Amino acid sequence: MAETKNDVKARRYYTIGEVAKLLDLEPHVLRFWEKEFRKQIRPLRLAGRRLYPPEQVEIFRRIKTLLYEEGYTIAGAKKKLAAKKDEPGLREVLLEIRKDLLAIYKLLDNNS
């Protein structure tokens, strides 16, 4: 089954060429973004090849959206990604809700 541009399978790593095809970009653009967004994008280098985990492919996708569709500058995209990083993630929010629900359950169970 072939991968589509919107579907990043659960592969461990992607080469720069594969990421370029998935996102319909040239590899030199990805290398430039890698330099500009060093805090977010750090490929594994193996035998001189860049290998990106799926999470970094999604960061590239987000950068592309910010720059090409939403009209951000490089500096603006950096700020946006940094601000997003500071927000609590969905997992953390859900864990906090779960903790609160368990506490409520214990209160109700003790009152029964």
Phi and psi restraints in degrees (range 20) as a CNS / XPLOR table:
assign (resid 1 and name C) (resid 2 and name N)
       (resid 2 and name CA) (resid 2 and name C) 1.0 -80.0 20.0 2
assign (resid 2 and name N) (resid 2 and name CA)
       (resid 2 and name C) (resid 3 and name N) 1.0 147.4 20.0 2
assign (resid 2 and name C) (resid 3 and name N)
       (resid 3 and name CA) (resid 3 and name C) 1.0 -79.8 20.0 2
assign (resid 3 and name N) (resid 3 and name CA)
       (resid 3 and name C) (resid 4 and name N) 1.0 144.5 20.0 2
assign (resid 3 and name C) (resid 4 and name N)
       (resid 4 and name CA) (resid 4 and name C) 1.0 -100.3 20.0 2
assign (resid 4 and name N) (resid 4 and name CA)
       (resid 4 and name C) (resid 5 and name N) 1.0 169.5 20.0 2
assign (resid 4 and name C) (resid 5 and name N)
       (resid 5 and name CA) (resid 5 and name C) 1.0 -66.5 20.0 2
assign (resid 5 and name N) (resid 5 and name CA)
       (resid 5 and name C) (resid 6 and name N) 1.0 -25.9 20.0 2
assign (resid 5 and name C) (resid 6 and name N)
       (resid 6 and name CA) (resid 6 and name C) 1.0 -96.1 20.0 2
assign (resid 6 and name N) (resid 6 and name CA)
       (resid 6 and name C) (resid 7 and name N) 1.0 -2.4 20.0 2
assign (resid 6 and name C) (resid 7 and name N)
       (resid 7 and name CA) (resid 7 and name C) 1.0 -119.4 20.0 2
assign (resid 7 and name N) (resid 7 and name CA)
       (resid 7 and name C) (resid 8 and name N) 1.0 114.3 20.0 2
assign (resid 7 and name C) (resid 8 and name N)
       (resid 8 and name CA) (resid 8 and name C) 1.0 -104.1 20.0 2
assign (resid 8 and name N) (resid 8 and name CA)
       (resid 8 and name C) (resid 9 and name N) 1.0 110.2 20.0 2
assign (resid 8 and name C) (resid 9 and name N)
       (resid 9 and name CA) (resid 9 and name C) 1.0 -66.2 20.0 2
assign (resid 9 and name N) (resid 9 and name CA)
       (resid 9 and name C) (resid 10 and name N) 1.0 170.5 20.0 2
assign (resid 9 and name C) (resid 10 and name N)
       (resid 10 and name CA) (resid 10 and name C) 1.0 -82.2 20.0 2
assign (resid 10 and name N) (resid 10 and name CA)
       (resid 10 and name C) (resid 11 and name N) 1.0 52.0 20.0 2
assign (resid 10 and name C) (resid 11 and name N)
       (resid 11 and name CA) (resid 11 and name C) 1.0 -84.3 20.0 2
assign (resid 11 and name N) (resid 11 and name CA)
       (resid 11 and name C) (resid 12 and name N) 1.0 155.5 20.0 2
assign (resid 11 and name C) (resid 12 and name N)
       (resid 12 and name CA) (resid 12 and name C) 1.0 -72.4 20.0 2
assign (resid 12 and name N) (resid 12 and name CA)
       (resid 12 and name C) (resid 13 and name N) 1.0 -44.6 20.0 2
assign (resid 12 and name C) (resid 13 and name N)
       (resid 13 and name CA) (resid 13 and name C) 1.0 -145.1 20.0 2
assign (resid 13 and name N) (resid 13 and name CA)
       (resid 13 and name C) (resid 14 and name N) 1.0 152.4 20.0 2
assign (resid 13 and name C) (resid 14 and name N)
       (resid 14 and name CA) (resid 14 and name C) 1.0 -123.9 20.0 2
assign (resid 14 and name N) (resid 14 and name CA)
       (resid 14 and name C) (resid 15 and name N) 1.0 141.8 20.0 2
assign (resid 14 and name C) (resid 15 and name N)
       (resid 15 and name CA) (resid 15 and name C) 1.0 -77.4 20.0 2
assign (resid 15 and name N) (resid 15 and name CA)
       (resid 15 and name C) (resid 16 and name N) 1.0 166.1 20.0 2
assign (resid 15 and name C) (resid 16 and name N)
       (resid 16 and name CA) (resid 16 and name C) 1.0 -62.5 20.0 2
assign (resid 16 and name N) (resid 16 and name CA)
       (resid 16 and name C) (resid 17 and name N) 1.0 -34.9 20.0 2
assign (resid 16 and name C) (resid 17 and name N)
       (resid 17 and name CA) (resid 17 and name C) 1.0 -65.6 20.0 2
assign (resid 17 and name N) (resid 17 and name CA)
       (resid 17 and name C) (resid 18 and name N) 1.0 -39.7 20.0 2
assign (resid 17 and name C) (resid 18 and name N)
       (resid 18 and name CA) (resid 18 and name C) 1.0 -67.1 20.0 2
assign (resid 18 and name N) (resid 18 and name CA)
       (resid 18 and name C) (resid 19 and name N) 1.0 -41.3 20.0 2
assign (resid 18 and name C) (resid 19 and name N)
       (resid 19 and name CA) (resid 19 and name C) 1.0 -64.5 20.0 2
assign (resid 19 and name N) (resid 19 and name CA)
       (resid 19 and name C) (resid 20 and name N) 1.0 -41.5 20.0 2
assign (resid 19 and name C) (resid 20 and name N)
       (resid 20 and name CA) (resid 20 and name C) 1.0 -60.0 20.0 2
assign (resid 20 and name N) (resid 20 and name CA)
       (resid 20 and name C) (resid 21 and name N) 1.0 -42.6 20.0 2
assign (resid 20 and name C) (resid 21 and name N)
       (resid 21 and name CA) (resid 21 and name C) 1.0 -66.8 20.0 2
assign (resid 21 and name N) (resid 21 and name CA)
       (resid 21 and name C) (resid 22 and name N) 1.0 -44.0 20.0 2
assign (resid 21 and name C) (resid 22 and name N)
       (resid 22 and name CA) (resid 22 and name C) 1.0 -58.8 20.0 2
assign (resid 22 and name N) (resid 22 and name CA)
       (resid 22 and name C) (resid 23 and name N) 1.0 -38.7 20.0 2
assign (resid 22 and name C) (resid 23 and name N)
       (resid 23 and name CA) (resid 23 and name C) 1.0 -100.1 20.0 2
assign (resid 23 and name N) (resid 23 and name CA)
       (resid 23 and name C) (resid 24 and name N) 1.0 1.0 20.0 2
assign (resid 23 and name C) (resid 24 and name N)
       (resid 24 and name CA) (resid 24 and name C) 1.0 56.7 20.0 2
assign (resid 24 and name N) (resid 24 and name CA)
       (resid 24 and name C) (resid 25 and name N) 1.0 51.5 20.0 2
assign (resid 24 and name C) (resid 25 and name N)
       (resid 25 and name CA) (resid 25 and name C) 1.0 -131.2 20.0 2
assign (resid 25 and name N) (resid 25 and name CA)
       (resid 25 and name C) (resid 26 and name N) 1.0 164.3 20.0 2
assign (resid 25 and name C) (resid 26 and name N)
       (resid 26 and name CA) (resid 26 and name C) 1.0 -86.3 20.0 2
assign (resid 26 and name N) (resid 26 and name CA)
       (resid 26 and name C) (resid 27 and name N) 1.0 145.9 20.0 2
assign (resid 26 and name C) (resid 27 and name N)
       (resid 27 and name CA) (resid 27 and name C) 1.0 -56.7 20.0 2
assign (resid 27 and name N) (resid 27 and name CA)
       (resid 27 and name C) (resid 28 and name N) 1.0 -33.4 20.0 2
assign (resid 27 and name C) (resid 28 and name N)
       (resid 28 and name CA) (resid 28 and name C) 1.0 -65.3 20.0 2
assign (resid 28 and name N) (resid 28 and name CA)
       (resid 28 and name C) (resid 29 and name N) 1.0 -28.9 20.0 2
assign (resid 28 and name C) (resid 29 and name N)
       (resid 29 and name CA) (resid 29 and name C) 1.0 -67.2 20.0 2
assign (resid 29 and name N) (resid 29 and name CA)
       (resid 29 and name C) (resid 30 and name N) 1.0 -43.0 20.0 2
assign (resid 29 and name C) (resid 30 and name N)
       (resid 30 and name CA) (resid 30 and name C) 1.0 -64.8 20.0 2
assign (resid 30 and name N) (resid 30 and name CA)
       (resid 30 and name C) (resid 31 and name N) 1.0 -39.1 20.0 2
assign (resid 30 and name C) (resid 31 and name N)
       (resid 31 and name CA) (resid 31 and name C) 1.0 -64.4 20.0 2
assign (resid 31 and name N) (resid 31 and name CA)
       (resid 31 and name C) (resid 32 and name N) 1.0 -40.0 20.0 2
assign (resid 31 and name C) (resid 32 and name N)
       (resid 32 and name CA) (resid 32 and name C) 1.0 -63.1 20.0 2
assign (resid 32 and name N) (resid 32 and name CA)
       (resid 32 and name C) (resid 33 and name N) 1.0 -47.1 20.0 2
assign (resid 32 and name C) (resid 33 and name N)
       (resid 33 and name CA) (resid 33 and name C) 1.0 -62.5 20.0 2
assign (resid 33 and name N) (resid 33 and name CA)
       (resid 33 and name C) (resid 34 and name N) 1.0 -36.5 20.0 2
assign (resid 33 and name C) (resid 34 and name N)
       (resid 34 and name CA) (resid 34 and name C) 1.0 -59.0 20.0 2
assign (resid 34 and name N) (resid 34 and name CA)
       (resid 34 and name C) (resid 35 and name N) 1.0 -40.6 20.0 2
assign (resid 34 and name C) (resid 35 and name N)
       (resid 35 and name CA) (resid 35 and name C) 1.0 -69.3 20.0 2
assign (resid 35 and name N) (resid 35 and name CA)
       (resid 35 and name C) (resid 36 and name N) 1.0 -41.7 20.0 2
assign (resid 35 and name C) (resid 36 and name N)
       (resid 36 and name CA) (resid 36 and name C) 1.0 -72.0 20.0 2
assign (resid 36 and name N) (resid 36 and name CA)
       (resid 36 and name C) (resid 37 and name N) 1.0 -34.0 20.0 2
assign (resid 36 and name C) (resid 37 and name N)
       (resid 37 and name CA) (resid 37 and name C) 1.0 -112.2 20.0 2
assign (resid 37 and name N) (resid 37 and name CA)
       (resid 37 and name C) (resid 38 and name N) 1.0 50.1 20.0 2
assign (resid 37 and name C) (resid 38 and name N)
       (resid 38 and name CA) (resid 38 and name C) 1.0 -58.3 20.0 2
assign (resid 38 and name N) (resid 38 and name CA)
       (resid 38 and name C) (resid 39 and name N) 1.0 -33.0 20.0 2
assign (resid 38 and name C) (resid 39 and name N)
       (resid 39 and name CA) (resid 39 and name C) 1.0 -68.0 20.0 2
assign (resid 39 and name N) (resid 39 and name CA)
       (resid 39 and name C) (resid 40 and name N) 1.0 -32.3 20.0 2
assign (resid 39 and name C) (resid 40 and name N)
       (resid 40 and name CA) (resid 40 and name C) 1.0 -96.3 20.0 2
assign (resid 40 and name N) (resid 40 and name CA)
       (resid 40 and name C) (resid 41 and name N) 1.0 -29.1 20.0 2
assign (resid 40 and name C) (resid 41 and name N)
       (resid 41 and name CA) (resid 41 and name C) 1.0 -120.1 20.0 2
assign (resid 41 and name N) (resid 41 and name CA)
       (resid 41 and name C) (resid 42 and name N) 1.0 113.3 20.0 2
assign (resid 41 and name C) (resid 42 and name N)
       (resid 42 and name CA) (resid 42 and name C) 1.0 -135.6 20.0 2
assign (resid 42 and name N) (resid 42 and name CA)
       (resid 42 and name C) (resid 43 and name N) 1.0 95.5 20.0 2
assign (resid 42 and name C) (resid 43 and name N)
       (resid 43 and name CA) (resid 43 and name C) 1.0 -72.1 20.0 2
assign (resid 43 and name N) (resid 43 and name CA)
       (resid 43 and name C) (resid 44 and name N) 1.0 154.6 20.0 2
assign (resid 43 and name C) (resid 44 and name N)
       (resid 44 and name CA) (resid 44 and name C) 1.0 -78.6 20.0 2
assign (resid 44 and name N) (resid 44 and name CA)
       (resid 44 and name C) (resid 45 and name N) 1.0 132.7 20.0 2
assign (resid 44 and name C) (resid 45 and name N)
       (resid 45 and name CA) (resid 45 and name C) 1.0 -110.0 20.0 2
assign (resid 45 and name N) (resid 45 and name CA)
       (resid 45 and name C) (resid 46 and name N) 1.0 120.3 20.0 2
assign (resid 45 and name C) (resid 46 and name N)
       (resid 46 and name CA) (resid 46 and name C) 1.0 -130.8 20.0 2
assign (resid 46 and name N) (resid 46 and name CA)
       (resid 46 and name C) (resid 47 and name N) 1.0 116.9 20.0 2
assign (resid 46 and name C) (resid 47 and name N)
       (resid 47 and name CA) (resid 47 and name C) 1.0 54.2 20.0 2
assign (resid 47 and name N) (resid 47 and name CA)
       (resid 47 and name C) (resid 48 and name N) 1.0 39.6 20.0 2
assign (resid 47 and name C) (resid 48 and name N)
       (resid 48 and name CA) (resid 48 and name C) 1.0 79.3 20.0 2
assign (resid 48 and name N) (resid 48 and name CA)
       (resid 48 and name C) (resid 49 and name N) 1.0 3.0 20.0 2
assign (resid 48 and name C) (resid 49 and name N)
       (resid 49 and name CA) (resid 49 and name C) 1.0 -103.5 20.0 2
assign (resid 49 and name N) (resid 49 and name CA)
       (resid 49 and name C) (resid 50 and name N) 1.0 142.0 20.0 2
assign (resid 49 and name C) (resid 50 and name N)
       (resid 50 and name CA) (resid 50 and name C) 1.0 -87.3 20.0 2
assign (resid 50 and name N) (resid 50 and name CA)
       (resid 50 and name C) (resid 51 and name N) 1.0 130.1 20.0 2
assign (resid 50 and name C) (resid 51 and name N)
       (resid 51 and name CA) (resid 51 and name C) 1.0 -125.3 20.0 2
assign (resid 51 and name N) (resid 51 and name CA)
       (resid 51 and name C) (resid 52 and name N) 1.0 128.1 20.0 2
assign (resid 51 and name C) (resid 52 and name N)
       (resid 52 and name CA) (resid 52 and name C) 1.0 -114.4 20.0 2
assign (resid 52 and name N) (resid 52 and name CA)
       (resid 52 and name C) (resid 53 and name N) 1.0 130.2 20.0 2
assign (resid 52 and name C) (resid 53 and name N)
       (resid 53 and name CA) (resid 53 and name C) 1.0 -73.1 20.0 2
assign (resid 53 and name N) (resid 53 and name CA)
       (resid 53 and name C) (resid 54 and name N) 1.0 162.0 20.0 2
assign (resid 53 and name C) (resid 54 and name N)
       (resid 54 and name CA) (resid 54 and name C) 1.0 -54.2 20.0 2
assign (resid 54 and name N) (resid 54 and name CA)
       (resid 54 and name C) (resid 55 and name N) 1.0 -33.2 20.0 2
assign (resid 54 and name C) (resid 55 and name N)
       (resid 55 and name CA) (resid 55 and name C) 1.0 -63.0 20.0 2
assign (resid 55 and name N) (resid 55 and name CA)
       (resid 55 and name C) (resid 56 and name N) 1.0 -38.1 20.0 2
assign (resid 55 and name C) (resid 56 and name N)
       (resid 56 and name CA) (resid 56 and name C) 1.0 -75.4 20.0 2
assign (resid 56 and name N) (resid 56 and name CA)
       (resid 56 and name C) (resid 57 and name N) 1.0 -29.6 20.0 2
assign (resid 56 and name C) (resid 57 and name N)
       (resid 57 and name CA) (resid 57 and name C) 1.0 -62.3 20.0 2
assign (resid 57 and name N) (resid 57 and name CA)
       (resid 57 and name C) (resid 58 and name N) 1.0 -40.1 20.0 2
assign (resid 57 and name C) (resid 58 and name N)
       (resid 58 and name CA) (resid 58 and name C) 1.0 -67.8 20.0 2
assign (resid 58 and name N) (resid 58 and name CA)
       (resid 58 and name C) (resid 59 and name N) 1.0 -33.9 20.0 2
assign (resid 58 and name C) (resid 59 and name N)
       (resid 59 and name CA) (resid 59 and name C) 1.0 -65.3 20.0 2
assign (resid 59 and name N) (resid 59 and name CA)
       (resid 59 and name C) (resid 60 and name N) 1.0 -43.2 20.0 2
assign (resid 59 and name C) (resid 60 and name N)
       (resid 60 and name CA) (resid 60 and name C) 1.0 -58.0 20.0 2
assign (resid 60 and name N) (resid 60 and name CA)
       (resid 60 and name C) (resid 61 and name N) 1.0 -42.5 20.0 2
assign (resid 60 and name C) (resid 61 and name N)
       (resid 61 and name CA) (resid 61 and name C) 1.0 -61.9 20.0 2
assign (resid 61 and name N) (resid 61 and name CA)
       (resid 61 and name C) (resid 62 and name N) 1.0 -41.2 20.0 2
assign (resid 61 and name C) (resid 62 and name N)
       (resid 62 and name CA) (resid 62 and name C) 1.0 -66.5 20.0 2
assign (resid 62 and name N) (resid 62 and name CA)
       (resid 62 and name C) (resid 63 and name N) 1.0 -40.9 20.0 2
assign (resid 62 and name C) (resid 63 and name N)
       (resid 63 and name CA) (resid 63 and name C) 1.0 -61.9 20.0 2
assign (resid 63 and name N) (resid 63 and name CA)
       (resid 63 and name C) (resid 64 and name N) 1.0 -44.2 20.0 2
assign (resid 63 and name C) (resid 64 and name N)
       (resid 64 and name CA) (resid 64 and name C) 1.0 -59.5 20.0 2
assign (resid 64 and name N) (resid 64 and name CA)
       (resid 64 and name C) (resid 65 and name N) 1.0 -44.4 20.0 2
assign (resid 64 and name C) (resid 65 and name N)
       (resid 65 and name CA) (resid 65 and name C) 1.0 -62.5 20.0 2
assign (resid 65 and name N) (resid 65 and name CA)
       (resid 65 and name C) (resid 66 and name N) 1.0 -46.2 20.0 2
assign (resid 65 and name C) (resid 66 and name N)
       (resid 66 and name CA) (resid 66 and name C) 1.0 -61.2 20.0 2
assign (resid 66 and name N) (resid 66 and name CA)
       (resid 66 and name C) (resid 67 and name N) 1.0 -43.9 20.0 2
assign (resid 66 and name C) (resid 67 and name N)
       (resid 67 and name CA) (resid 67 and name C) 1.0 -78.3 20.0 2
assign (resid 67 and name N) (resid 67 and name CA)
       (resid 67 and name C) (resid 68 and name N) 1.0 -47.3 20.0 2
assign (resid 67 and name C) (resid 68 and name N)
       (resid 68 and name CA) (resid 68 and name C) 1.0 -90.2 20.0 2
assign (resid 68 and name N) (resid 68 and name CA)
       (resid 68 and name C) (resid 69 and name N) 1.0 -32.6 20.0 2
assign (resid 68 and name C) (resid 69 and name N)
       (resid 69 and name CA) (resid 69 and name C) 1.0 -101.3 20.0 2
assign (resid 69 and name N) (resid 69 and name CA)
       (resid 69 and name C) (resid 70 and name N) 1.0 -39.1 20.0 2
assign (resid 69 and name C) (resid 70 and name N)
       (resid 70 and name CA) (resid 70 and name C) 1.0 -95.0 20.0 2
assign (resid 70 and name N) (resid 70 and name CA)
       (resid 70 and name C) (resid 71 and name N) 1.0 -7.5 20.0 2
assign (resid 70 and name C) (resid 71 and name N)
       (resid 71 and name CA) (resid 71 and name C) 1.0 77.7 20.0 2
assign (resid 71 and name N) (resid 71 and name CA)
       (resid 71 and name C) (resid 72 and name N) 1.0 19.6 20.0 2
assign (resid 71 and name C) (resid 72 and name N)
       (resid 72 and name CA) (resid 72 and name C) 1.0 -73.1 20.0 2
assign (resid 72 and name N) (resid 72 and name CA)
       (resid 72 and name C) (resid 73 and name N) 1.0 153.8 20.0 2
assign (resid 72 and name C) (resid 73 and name N)
       (resid 73 and name CA) (resid 73 and name C) 1.0 -83.9 20.0 2
assign (resid 73 and name N) (resid 73 and name CA)
       (resid 73 and name C) (resid 74 and name N) 1.0 172.8 20.0 2
assign (resid 73 and name C) (resid 74 and name N)
       (resid 74 and name CA) (resid 74 and name C) 1.0 -58.5 20.0 2
assign (resid 74 and name N) (resid 74 and name CA)
       (resid 74 and name C) (resid 75 and name N) 1.0 -46.2 20.0 2
assign (resid 74 and name C) (resid 75 and name N)
       (resid 75 and name CA) (resid 75 and name C) 1.0 -62.1 20.0 2
assign (resid 75 and name N) (resid 75 and name CA)
       (resid 75 and name C) (resid 76 and name N) 1.0 -42.2 20.0 2
assign (resid 75 and name C) (resid 76 and name N)
       (resid 76 and name CA) (resid 76 and name C) 1.0 -65.5 20.0 2
assign (resid 76 and name N) (resid 76 and name CA)
       (resid 76 and name C) (resid 77 and name N) 1.0 -39.5 20.0 2
assign (resid 76 and name C) (resid 77 and name N)
       (resid 77 and name CA) (resid 77 and name C) 1.0 -65.6 20.0 2
assign (resid 77 and name N) (resid 77 and name CA)
       (resid 77 and name C) (resid 78 and name N) 1.0 -37.9 20.0 2
assign (resid 77 and name C) (resid 78 and name N)
       (resid 78 and name CA) (resid 78 and name C) 1.0 -61.4 20.0 2
assign (resid 78 and name N) (resid 78 and name CA)
       (resid 78 and name C) (resid 79 and name N) 1.0 -44.9 20.0 2
assign (resid 78 and name C) (resid 79 and name N)
       (resid 79 and name CA) (resid 79 and name C) 1.0 -63.2 20.0 2
assign (resid 79 and name N) (resid 79 and name CA)
       (resid 79 and name C) (resid 80 and name N) 1.0 -42.9 20.0 2
assign (resid 79 and name C) (resid 80 and name N)
       (resid 80 and name CA) (resid 80 and name C) 1.0 -62.7 20.0 2
assign (resid 80 and name N) (resid 80 and name CA)
       (resid 80 and name C) (resid 81 and name N) 1.0 -44.1 20.0 2
assign (resid 80 and name C) (resid 81 and name N)
       (resid 81 and name CA) (resid 81 and name C) 1.0 -66.9 20.0 2
assign (resid 81 and name N) (resid 81 and name CA)
       (resid 81 and name C) (resid 82 and name N) 1.0 -38.1 20.0 2
assign (resid 81 and name C) (resid 82 and name N)
       (resid 82 and name CA) (resid 82 and name C) 1.0 -66.3 20.0 2
assign (resid 82 and name N) (resid 82 and name CA)
       (resid 82 and name C) (resid 83 and name N) 1.0 -40.2 20.0 2
assign (resid 82 and name C) (resid 83 and name N)
       (resid 83 and name CA) (resid 83 and name C) 1.0 -66.2 20.0 2
assign (resid 83 and name N) (resid 83 and name CA)
       (resid 83 and name C) (resid 84 and name N) 1.0 -40.2 20.0 2
assign (resid 83 and name C) (resid 84 and name N)
       (resid 84 and name CA) (resid 84 and name C) 1.0 -62.8 20.0 2
assign (resid 84 and name N) (resid 84 and name CA)
       (resid 84 and name C) (resid 85 and name N) 1.0 -36.7 20.0 2
assign (resid 84 and name C) (resid 85 and name N)
       (resid 85 and name CA) (resid 85 and name C) 1.0 -65.3 20.0 2
assign (resid 85 and name N) (resid 85 and name CA)
       (resid 85 and name C) (resid 86 and name N) 1.0 -32.3 20.0 2
assign (resid 85 and name C) (resid 86 and name N)
       (resid 86 and name CA) (resid 86 and name C) 1.0 -77.2 20.0 2
assign (resid 86 and name N) (resid 86 and name CA)
       (resid 86 and name C) (resid 87 and name N) 1.0 -21.6 20.0 2
assign (resid 86 and name C) (resid 87 and name N)
       (resid 87 and name CA) (resid 87 and name C) 1.0 -71.3 20.0 2
assign (resid 87 and name N) (resid 87 and name CA)
       (resid 87 and name C) (resid 88 and name N) 1.0 147.1 20.0 2
assign (resid 87 and name C) (resid 88 and name N)
       (resid 88 and name CA) (resid 88 and name C) 1.0 -65.2 20.0 2
assign (resid 88 and name N) (resid 88 and name CA)
       (resid 88 and name C) (resid 89 and name N) 1.0 139.0 20.0 2
assign (resid 88 and name C) (resid 89 and name N)
       (resid 89 and name CA) (resid 89 and name C) 1.0 -74.6 20.0 2
assign (resid 89 and name N) (resid 89 and name CA)
       (resid 89 and name C) (resid 90 and name N) 1.0 163.0 20.0 2
assign (resid 89 and name C) (resid 90 and name N)
       (resid 90 and name CA) (resid 90 and name C) 1.0 -58.3 20.0 2
assign (resid 90 and name N) (resid 90 and name CA)
       (resid 90 and name C) (resid 91 and name N) 1.0 -41.0 20.0 2
assign (resid 90 and name C) (resid 91 and name N)
       (resid 91 and name CA) (resid 91 and name C) 1.0 -59.5 20.0 2
assign (resid 91 and name N) (resid 91 and name CA)
       (resid 91 and name C) (resid 92 and name N) 1.0 -45.9 20.0 2
assign (resid 91 and name C) (resid 92 and name N)
       (resid 92 and name CA) (resid 92 and name C) 1.0 -63.7 20.0 2
assign (resid 92 and name N) (resid 92 and name CA)
       (resid 92 and name C) (resid 93 and name N) 1.0 -40.3 20.0 2
assign (resid 92 and name C) (resid 93 and name N)
       (resid 93 and name CA) (resid 93 and name C) 1.0 -63.0 20.0 2
assign (resid 93 and name N) (resid 93 and name CA)
       (resid 93 and name C) (resid 94 and name N) 1.0 -45.9 20.0 2
assign (resid 93 and name C) (resid 94 and name N)
       (resid 94 and name CA) (resid 94 and name C) 1.0 -64.8 20.0 2
assign (resid 94 and name N) (resid 94 and name CA)
       (resid 94 and name C) (resid 95 and name N) 1.0 -38.2 20.0 2
assign (resid 94 and name C) (resid 95 and name N)
       (resid 95 and name CA) (resid 95 and name C) 1.0 -64.6 20.0 2
assign (resid 95 and name N) (resid 95 and name CA)
       (resid 95 and name C) (resid 96 and name N) 1.0 -38.5 20.0 2
assign (resid 95 and name C) (resid 96 and name N)
       (resid 96 and name CA) (resid 96 and name C) 1.0 -66.0 20.0 2
assign (resid 96 and name N) (resid 96 and name CA)
       (resid 96 and name C) (resid 97 and name N) 1.0 -41.9 20.0 2
assign (resid 96 and name C) (resid 97 and name N)
       (resid 97 and name CA) (resid 97 and name C) 1.0 -62.8 20.0 2
assign (resid 97 and name N) (resid 97 and name CA)
       (resid 97 and name C) (resid 98 and name N) 1.0 -43.5 20.0 2
assign (resid 97 and name C) (resid 98 and name N)
       (resid 98 and name CA) (resid 98 and name C) 1.0 -59.7 20.0 2
assign (resid 98 and name N) (resid 98 and name CA)
       (resid 98 and name C) (resid 99 and name N) 1.0 -44.5 20.0 2
assign (resid 98 and name C) (resid 99 and name N)
       (resid 99 and name CA) (resid 99 and name C) 1.0 -60.2 20.0 2
assign (resid 99 and name N) (resid 99 and name CA)
       (resid 99 and name C) (resid 100 and name N) 1.0 -43.7 20.0 2
assign (resid 99 and name C) (resid 100 and name N)
       (resid 100 and name CA) (resid 100 and name C) 1.0 -64.7 20.0 2
assign (resid 100 and name N) (resid 100 and name CA)
       (resid 100 and name C) (resid 101 and name N) 1.0 -41.9 20.0 2
assign (resid 100 and name C) (resid 101 and name N)
       (resid 101 and name CA) (resid 101 and name C) 1.0 -64.8 20.0 2
assign (resid 101 and name N) (resid 101 and name CA)
       (resid 101 and name C) (resid 102 and name N) 1.0 -38.9 20.0 2
assign (resid 101 and name C) (resid 102 and name N)
       (resid 102 and name CA) (resid 102 and name C) 1.0 -64.4 20.0 2
assign (resid 102 and name N) (resid 102 and name CA)
       (resid 102 and name C) (resid 103 and name N) 1.0 -39.1 20.0 2
assign (resid 102 and name C) (resid 103 and name N)
       (resid 103 and name CA) (resid 103 and name C) 1.0 -64.0 20.0 2
assign (resid 103 and name N) (resid 103 and name CA)
       (resid 103 and name C) (resid 104 and name N) 1.0 -42.0 20.0 2
assign (resid 103 and name C) (resid 104 and name N)
       (resid 104 and name CA) (resid 104 and name C) 1.0 -63.8 20.0 2
assign (resid 104 and name N) (resid 104 and name CA)
       (resid 104 and name C) (resid 105 and name N) 1.0 -43.4 20.0 2
assign (resid 104 and name C) (resid 105 and name N)
       (resid 105 and name CA) (resid 105 and name C) 1.0 -59.1 20.0 2
assign (resid 105 and name N) (resid 105 and name CA)
       (resid 105 and name C) (resid 106 and name N) 1.0 -44.3 20.0 2
assign (resid 105 and name C) (resid 106 and name N)
       (resid 106 and name CA) (resid 106 and name C) 1.0 -63.9 20.0 2
assign (resid 106 and name N) (resid 106 and name CA)
       (resid 106 and name C) (resid 107 and name N) 1.0 -39.0 20.0 2
assign (resid 106 and name C) (resid 107 and name N)
       (resid 107 and name CA) (resid 107 and name C) 1.0 -62.6 20.0 2
assign (resid 107 and name N) (resid 107 and name CA)
       (resid 107 and name C) (resid 108 and name N) 1.0 -46.0 20.0 2
assign (resid 107 and name C) (resid 108 and name N)
       (resid 108 and name CA) (resid 108 and name C) 1.0 -66.2 20.0 2
assign (resid 108 and name N) (resid 108 and name CA)
       (resid 108 and name C) (resid 109 and name N) 1.0 -38.0 20.0 2
assign (resid 108 and name C) (resid 109 and name N)
       (resid 109 and name CA) (resid 109 and name C) 1.0 -67.3 20.0 2
assign (resid 109 and name N) (resid 109 and name CA)
       (resid 109 and name C) (resid 110 and name N) 1.0 -37.7 20.0 2
assign (resid 109 and name C) (resid 110 and name N)
       (resid 110 and name CA) (resid 110 and name C) 1.0 -70.6 20.0 2
assign (resid 110 and name N) (resid 110 and name CA)
       (resid 110 and name C) (resid 111 and name N) 1.0 -27.6 20.0 2
assign (resid 110 and name C) (resid 111 and name N)
       (resid 111 and name CA) (resid 111 and name C) 1.0 -82.8 20.0 2
assign (resid 111 and name N) (resid 111 and name CA)
       (resid 111 and name C) (resid 112 and name N) 1.0 -9.9 20.0 2
